[in-house]
Amino acid sequence: MPEIPEKNGDAVSFFLTEVLGRRVMFNGKRIGRLVDILVKENGKIPIATDIYVKRPFGNPSLLIPVEKADFSSGNEITARIDSIKKFEGRPDEKTILLKDYVLDKKVLDLEDREVDIVYDIKLVFRDGKLYVSEVDLSRYGFLKRIGLKKIADLIYGEKETETQTVSWSYIQPLPEQIGSFEGNIKLNVLKERLSELPPVDLADILEELGNEQRVAIFNELGTDTEHASETLQEINPSVQRALIASLNKKKVAKLIDVMTPGQAADILSILPFSDTRTILGLLGEDHAEKIKSILGKHDEKILNYTTTKYIRVGPDEKAKSAQEDYYKLAKGKKVVMYLYVLDEQRKLLGVIDIQELLRAKARARLKDVMVKDVISMKPNDTLKDAAILFSKYEFRALPVVDKKERMMGVVPYKDVIGLKHLFLE
């Protein structure tokens, strides 16, 4: 369990699951374990009032004020109190318990549609007080929640961007008479707060709504054309298509008009030709011509961007052999971070990331190490198709196969995205 740094005047944050179960010490002896944290609503951000301590052998539980609990002692919490008796008690019905009432609950949108699950809760020490700042809805939080933190660290490493958190200010206040709460947490996206949401967060919420509600909320963005435009770019292409079809074309043209030609082409390329033509007709001539030029490049066949300079291995080869020969296999190749497992007829059987190869046991056969469900492209797919796949899956290369799954080549990420960046100019 990670150690929480000492408070030094600066804000110090940690997650609820990092302190649940910690031993609580008094005068050098263990008196129980922290099982929950009590909070009360305090404007936009709730403030933690007490730690809830369960004691062994049937002894009464304790409610110790946060200001008397020292979290800085490694994996222990020290109770800075003069006696235990004074702090015996249980939470009353009006108390909000973070673990019991919030953790693992569903987050709902305004229409009571499920958005995600609260896997963790972020708390922040600031100026001697402990605040609830965010709820964690991320895959990383999910893996931690089910006891797979080591795997989560292995997959996500130090990437802070992998953690998807939502500010508590977007969570509706919990009921005052909360009792034994078994309901869901409700996401509070009010009209006056829409402009505060980052485009990527607002896009995630819109994707979970029905189209009618999505259009209503999108229209509430009002005159903030730039914010609406950035949000539109973050939305999944299939949802973009449905949303744009329901919006006034003049409004869409205004959103497109503040985008770069490349960004605009990304949006328009998913629309029916009639809609694209109408929207282009509402733009300035110079801007429209640049977008048309890029749309033409998006239709280029991906086969023109493939390379045959990739690493090929057989399914029955041993991992040790591939590990020892890797530098020889990679020499002169353009794609070196993946090994493609092919049979004698060049049929693509699977792919192995170099990191997985290095972790594999020496005697393992490559067919037992490879990923069998490979995301691949067909020769008639376009540059636009490749850009979407790279953006969605974050691969460093994509294989291109024919109808019989025979390898035709590999498309490097940098070749496609490099071209896309040029388009954006």
Number of C-alpha atoms within 10 A of each C-alpha: 12 9 14 18 13 14 16 11 10 12 13 16 18 16 18 19 19 17 22 16 17 19 19 24 19 16 12 9 10 16 21 22 23 21 19 23 24 22 19 20 15 12 9 15 18 20 21 25 19 22 24 25 25 21 17 11 6 7 11 15 20 24 22 23 18 21 15 14 17 16 20 14 13 13 17 20 22 21 24 16 14 10 11 15 9 11 16 15 14 14 15 10 12 12 20 27 23 18 18 16 20 23 21 19 20 20 22 20 20 15 11 13 15 17 19 19 21 24 25 27 25 20 20 20 21 15 12 14 13 21 20 26 20 22 26 23 22 19 15 22 25 19 16 19 16 9 10 14 16 12 13 16 14 10 12 15 12 9 9 8 8 14 14 15 20 20 15 20 18 20 20 15 19 16 11 12 12 16 14 11 16 11 12 19 24 22 25 18 19 13 13 9 12 20 16 12 16 12 20 15 15 22 23 15 19 24 18 17 20 12 15 11 14 20 17 11 18 20 13 16 17 13 9 11 17 16 18 23 20 20 21 25 20 16 22 14 17 11 19 20 17 14 20 18 14 14 14 9 16 13 14 20 18 17 21 28 21 14 18 15 22 21 21 26 26 21 19 23 20 15 18 11 11 9 15 18 14 13 20 21 12 16 16 10 11 8 16 20 14 17 23 20 14 21 20 12 16 21 15 16 18 22 20 12 15 20 17 15 15 23 20 18 19 18 19 13 15 20 22 18 13 21 16 12 11 17 11 11 17 18 12 12 13 15 20 20 14 21 24 24 25 19 16 8 10 16 17 24 20 22 23 20 16 16 10 13 21 15 11 18 13 15 11 15 19 26 21 14 20 20 17 14 9 14 14 18 23 17 16 14 15 19 21 23 16 23 17 14 16 19 11 10 9 10 13 15 22 21 23 24 20 16 8 10 16 17 22 19 21 24 25 22 19 12 12 19 17 10 13 20 11 10 20 16 10
